[in-house]
Structures are given as C-alpha cells and as structure tokens.
C-alpha cells in the first residue's frame, strides 16, 4: 500500500466529515494570499504617526525598481519614513510571522501533537536567557552585524535546543516523548535563571520585559538581512520534506516501512525549524501563539496536507503578524504596545475554541 493510500485510509477513519478544497483551490489560495501579502505591505507603510497616501507609497516603492522612472513628487522625509523606518519593520514582521507559523506547523506534524509550538523544546527560554545576559553584561559588542542582545539571544536559542537534543538522544534514536520532556525540563531551568537575573538587575528590567513581550520597534535593514537567509534556507528545507512529513502522520513505524529514514528526518526538520525560529526571536523577542493558531487555522480551512499546509502557513503567518504589528503601533499611538500582548489577545480565544472543537480532527 502506497503512502497516499495509507494516508487516505487514515484520514477517512479519523475524520469522515472533513471536506477540504481540491488541489486547484489550494493553489489558488496560495496565489491569493501572495497578492494579499503585497497589499498588506503597501497598506502598512501608510499607517503611522505620519499619514502617507497609498498612491505616494506605491510611487516611492516603484521608483526604486530598475527600469522605472517616476518624477519625485514627495519630500525626502517621506521617503526616509517609508524606506528606512516602516518598510524594514514590515518586512521583518512578515518574516517572523512566517518563521513562527511554519516552525509551529512542522513541530505539530513531527510530534503529532496539536499543542506543539516553535518554543516547545527550549528555543524561547534559551533566547530569553541569552537576551537577558546581553542586557545585563556591561558591554556593547558587535558581531556578525548584530548587537549584543540579539546575538546572545540567537546563540542561546541554538545552544538550548542542542542541549535538549543531546539529552534526549538514546544511541541513534531520538524518542519524541523524551525530547519533549527534556525541552520542558530545560525550559523550566532556563526560565528560573532568567527570573533570577531580572530580579538582580532592576535597572534593566524595563528593557528586558519589553523584549520578552516582543516588539518590532527600532528595526533596521540589517536585521532583515540577517533573518532572510535563515528563512530562505529553513523554509526551503521544510518545503522539500513536506511529503515526508505527511507520511510521518501515519506513525514512525509505518513511515519507516514506507521507506522514510525517520531519525534522519527528525534531525533535518528540527534543525531547519529551530534555525528559522532562533533567527526570528533573536531580534523581536518572544511572540506567543502565532506558531499554534496559524497552522491550526490553515488546517481547518485547507486541510492537513503538508505540501500545502506549510506554504499556506508561511503566507498566513506573515500577513497575521503584519496586521497585529499595525495594531500594536497604532492602538495607543504615539505609545507602542508589545506585540506579544496583541497576539496573545487574538490567540488565546482561538486556542480555547480549538480545545472545545472536539468533533473536528486537526490531523
């Protein structure tokens, strides 16, 4: 029996009432979301303390493209606001949303656990500890084009996952349950260290708490340039293994019988998902619920096929976080609300709805 037949049999037994769009409908959805993403980027650049007409924004953006000559009818200040302040922030928000969404979808499929999110095995706690250390240390060191806080956060995220993986691995096998338990245990330990450092560093508490709640303020093109390569490589790898992730939904034993090197696949998926998540949170802090609610929302609308679930999650996650960032910087303007508060406000009710939706199978 092929994996397609096995998957169909498994799906029919688990969720006979589920009806999802056909392949063509999902392809149309991808192109529609791409168009919506472009519209959201253009619209987001017009919103802020200085209102800029959409036509002016489009003219400024088009004027930077090759072979397009537009006579400037705007001031240099407006161009600076759009190209140097708003646009890098919007692009980074889209990248972070895409990273958290695809990483969450990957973890949920790999662990076959609807509660899995990108922070399950210690990425968030490791990044938080690294960031707090960066705040506390009396240094302002630049490395790889990064400041102290994002650099330490990135290193902390990678090291924490490496420790979890090393602890959970038994010979050549990595039991999923052991990996999750190791992540929970290490996360608790790192969280306690973070709390201790916060208590003993009252002069840095405001900056630390704002980072921990997530923010895109003071974003520059250098952050976008750092995150983009990790996103491109990580998302590319995850999309390549989308079909294998479908097979994994049948169980590790059946996947092995169908020709999947399960342990190798686990390592590849964990590495790719961890890299995109670490790169994302190192600059903007801990943004919760995106990695849980976006994959579930995509499943409910377009189905559980990872060949479409992953790219659709990328687009929906990017659009969602751009939209929430608009709310975060305008709802109490000129003050800014940490974006983690907005995502939690949106995500918690949806998450409770998912818990109540017992008749709908998400996998």
HUBELCOR-V543697 format. One record per residue. RES is the residue in one letter. BURIAL is I if it has 24 or more other C-alpha atoms within 12 Angstrom, else O. Layout:
res->RES burial->BURIAL
res->RES burial->BURIAL
This chain:
res->X burial->O
res->X burial->O
res->X burial->I
res->X burial->O
res->X burial->O
res->X burial->O
res->X burial->I
res->X burial->O
res->X burial->O
res->X burial->O
res->X burial->I
res->X burial->O
res->X burial->O
res->X burial->O
res->X burial->O
res->X burial->O
res->X burial->O
res->X burial->O
res->X burial->O
res->X burial->O
res->X burial->O
res->X burial->O
res->X burial->O
res->X burial->O
res->X burial->O
res->X burial->I
res->X burial->O
res->X burial->O
res->X burial->I
res->X burial->I
res->X burial->O
res->X burial->O
res->X burial->I
res->X burial->I
res->X burial->O
res->X burial->O
res->X burial->I
res->X burial->O
res->X burial->O
res->X burial->I
res->X burial->I
res->X burial->I
res->X burial->I
res->X burial->I
res->X burial->I
res->X burial->I
res->X burial->I
res->X burial->I
res->X burial->O
res->X burial->O
res->X burial->O
res->X burial->I
res->X burial->O
res->X burial->O
res->X burial->O
res->X burial->I
res->X burial->I
res->X burial->I
res->X burial->I
res->X burial->I
res->X burial->I
res->X burial->O
res->X burial->O
res->X burial->O
res->X burial->O
res->X burial->O
res->X burial->O
res->X burial->O
res->X burial->O
res->X burial->O
res->X burial->O
res->X burial->O
res->X burial->O
res->X burial->O
res->X burial->O
res->X burial->O
res->X burial->O
res->X burial->I
res->X burial->I
res->X burial->O
res->X burial->I
res->X burial->I
res->X burial->I
res->X burial->O
res->X burial->I
res->X burial->I
res->X burial->I
res->X burial->I
res->X burial->I
res->X burial->I
res->X burial->I
res->X burial->I
res->X burial->I
res->X burial->I
res->X burial->I
res->X burial->I
res->X burial->I
res->X burial->I
res->X burial->I
res->X burial->I
res->X burial->I
res->X burial->I
res->X burial->I
res->X burial->I
res->X burial->I
res->X burial->I
res->X burial->I
res->X burial->I
res->X burial->I
res->X burial->I
res->X burial->I
res->X burial->I
res->X burial->O
res->X burial->I
res->X burial->I
res->X burial->I
res->X burial->I
res->X burial->I
res->X burial->I
res->X burial->I
res->X burial->I
res->X burial->I
res->X burial->I
res->X burial->I
res->X burial->I
res->X burial->I
res->X burial->I
res->X burial->I
res->X burial->I
res->X burial->I
res->X burial->I
res->X burial->I
res->X burial->I
res->X burial->I
res->X burial->I
res->X burial->I
res->X burial->O
res->X burial->O
res->X burial->O
res->X burial->O
res->X burial->O
res->X burial->O
res->X burial->O
res->X burial->O
res->X burial->O
res->X burial->I
res->X burial->I
res->X burial->I
res->X burial->I
res->X burial->I
res->X burial->I
res->X burial->I
res->X burial->I
res->X burial->I
res->X burial->I
res->X burial->I
res->X burial->I
res->X burial->I
res->X burial->I
res->X burial->I
res->X burial->I
res->X burial->I
res->X burial->I
res->X burial->I
res->X burial->I
res->X burial->O
res->X burial->I
res->X burial->I
res->X burial->O
res->X burial->O
res->X burial->O
res->X burial->O
res->X burial->O
res->X burial->I
res->X burial->I
res->X burial->I
res->X burial->O
res->X burial->O
res->X burial->I
res->X burial->I
res->X burial->O
res->X burial->I
res->X burial->I
res->X burial->I
res->X burial->I
res->X burial->I
res->X burial->I
res->X burial->O
res->X burial->O
res->X burial->I
res->X burial->I
res->X burial->O
res->X burial->O
res->X burial->I
res->X burial->O
res->X burial->O
res->X burial->I
res->X burial->I
res->X burial->O
res->X burial->O
res->X burial->O
res->X burial->O
res->X burial->O
res->X burial->O
res->X burial->O
res->X burial->O
res->X burial->O
res->X burial->I
res->X burial->I
res->X burial->I
res->X burial->I
res->X burial->I
res->X burial->I
res->X burial->I
res->X burial->I
res->X burial->I
res->X burial->I
res->X burial->O
res->X burial->I
res->X burial->I
res->X burial->O
res->X burial->O
res->X burial->I
res->X burial->I
res->X burial->I
res->X burial->I
res->X burial->I
res->X burial->I
res->X burial->O
res->X burial->I
res->X burial->I
res->X burial->I
res->X burial->O
res->X burial->I
res->X burial->I
res->X burial->I
res->X burial->I
res->X burial->I
res->X burial->I
res->X burial->O
res->X burial->I
res->X burial->I
res->X burial->I
res->X burial->I
res->X burial->I
res->X burial->I
res->X burial->I
res->X burial->I
res->X burial->I
res->X burial->I
res->X burial->I
res->X burial->I
res->X burial->O
res->X burial->O
res->X burial->I
res->X burial->O
res->X burial->O
res->X burial->O
res->X burial->O
res->X burial->I
res->X burial->O
res->X burial->I
res->X burial->I
res->X burial->O
res->X burial->I
res->X burial->I
res->X burial->I
res->X burial->I
res->X burial->I
res->X burial->I
res->X burial->I
res->X burial->I
res->X burial->I
res->X burial->I
res->X burial->I
res->X burial->I
res->X burial->I
res->X burial->I
res->X burial->I
res->X burial->I
res->X burial->I
res->X burial->I
res->X burial->I
res->X burial->I
res->X burial->I
res->X burial->I
res->X burial->I
res->X burial->I
res->X burial->I
res->X burial->I
res->X burial->I
res->X burial->I
res->X burial->I
res->X burial->I
res->X burial->I
res->X burial->I
res->X burial->I
res->X burial->I
res->X burial->I
res->X burial->I
res->X burial->I
res->X burial->I
res->X burial->I
res->X burial->I
res->X burial->I
res->X burial->I
res->X burial->I
res->X burial->I
res->X burial->I
res->X burial->I
res->X burial->I
res->X burial->I
res->X burial->I
res->X burial->I
res->X burial->I
res->X burial->I
res->X burial->I
res->X burial->I
res->X burial->I
res->X burial->I
res->X burial->I
res->X burial->I
res->X burial->I
res->X burial->I
res->X burial->I
res->X burial->I
res->X burial->I
res->X burial->I
res->X burial->I
res->X burial->I
res->X burial->O
res->X burial->O
res->X burial->O
res->X burial->O
res->X burial->O
res->X burial->I
res->X burial->I
res->X burial->I
res->X burial->I
res->X burial->I
res->X burial->I
res->X burial->I
res->X burial->I
res->X burial->I
res->X burial->O
res->X burial->I
res->X burial->I
res->X burial->O
res->X burial->O
res->X burial->O
res->X burial->I
res->X burial->O
res->X burial->O
res->X burial->I
res->X burial->O
res->X burial->O
res->X burial->O
res->X burial->O
res->X burial->O
res->X burial->O
res->X burial->I
res->X burial->I
res->X burial->I
